[in-house]
Amino acid sequence: MEKLLKDLLMSDGISGYEENVAKIITNALSGICTSVETDNFGNVIGKISKGKKKIMIASHMDEIGMVVKHIDKNGYIYFIKVGGINDSILPGKIVKIINKKGAFITGLIGTKPPHLMTAKETKQPIVYTSMFIDVGLSSKNEVLKVLDIGDQIIFEPNAGVLNGDFYYGKAADNRISCYAMLKVMEALAKIEYLNAEIYACATAQEEVGLKGGKTSSFKINPDFALVIDTTIAGDMPGIEEKVSDLKLGKGVVITMIEASGRGTIVPQKIRKLMLEVALANNIPHQIDIIDGGMTDGAIVYTNREGILTGILSIPTRYIHAPTSVFNIKDINSTIDLAVKIIEKVAKEL
């Protein structure tokens, strides 16, 4: 696994706490772009100046996680969730709490053992409000010496090669897309004839309302925006092909409709353009019509008077879990298609 990809997966940055992952992205863009800035909202924006037409590439950098809400007298920590997390995955998970000094404190999410539950409790789903984090300290005062209310909590960082082209990692949603965006910018910087200003936007707080996509696209006001995100792969038990027939290793996903139309409905001419580019360049690709979930595209394409927006997605298993699985070939096809789409848009749109 390339160091940049691993660094992005291992970094911390729940919604509103993206500073550390933003530093990694800023450093990477600084070696590529003519300018890099972090705006008031926390979005990282890098620009390559090569023309008047404005093209924006957006990938959100925040991850799901938790925040310390309360510490009881015995040193147990209660939390709120930030972003969409299914409560059933939480018990027994190792987490890292990042304090104000940047130190990582290890904790374990606990709950009442089934042996001591009442008959009624055993029939009910366990909710996160009845869970707590054990950091191995015995009082509130001891805990307050190492962390505080409001500190962010992430799942234990992990990243590596599962087998062959199959990789795994924390925060694959959406750090693998940030990696793809950086590689796209690297490729575009080498194209001399590209007549456009290209903006790379690592957006903040997507997981809690697509917020950074709104502010960054308003600021840039691009002629075209390309959003890169992850999407749910259907090649796993429990998902019927009619729900999702997307497969790892079969190529980049061209997303056409999100959340049954509540999210982005990609304009017809952009759908046509993306498909034509994929076919003309023999880039492996899949099509996504998704019932649930949406990307920054949903807020970008409705900004100002409407912004022409396309969405490329990387199929991923176990999104919004402590660890996800993805295929490096799909990332590479995403990079290839994004570069070709932007070349065409800069020339013709």
Number of C-alpha atoms within 10 A of each C-alpha: 13 7 8 14 19 20 19 26 27 20 22 29 25 27 25 17 17 22 20 14 21 24 14 14 25 19 11 19 25 14 11 20 20 13 14 22 15 17 13 9 14 20 26 28 24 27 23 20 18 17 13 12 17 20 25 24 29 31 31 29 35 29 32 27 26 23 21 20 15 17 21 14 13 14 21 22 25 21 23 16 17 19 19 14 17 12 14 10 12 22 18 13 14 18 24 19 26 22 17 13 8 10 12 16 14 18 22 20 19 19 18 13 7 10 7 9 11 9 9 7 12 12 9 8 9 16 13 21 12 11 20 24 24 20 18 13 12 14 14 16 14 14 20 12 8 15 20 19 15 16 17 26 27 24 25 18 19 17 21 16 15 13 9 8 14 16 17 23 25 29 31 33 28 28 28 26 27 27 23 24 29 24 22 22 24 17 14 20 18 10 12 8 12 19 17 20 17 28 26 26 30 31 31 32 27 26 25 17 16 20 20 31 29 22 21 26 26 14 11 14 19 22 18 22 25 24 25 30 31 26 25 21 22 20 17 14 6 7 12 11 12 7 11 19 16 23 23 23 19 15 25 31 28 24 25 20 22 22 16 14 16 13 21 24 21 22 15 9 12 19 17 11 15 23 18 13 18 21 12 10 11 11 18 19 21 20 18 23 17 19 15 13 12 24 26 29 31 24 22 30 25 16 17 12 8 13 20 21 26 27 30 27 25 35 28 25 22 16 23 20 20 23 20 19 22 27 24 21 18 26 23 19 23 28 24 20 27 29 20 19 21 25 18 15 20 22 13 7 13
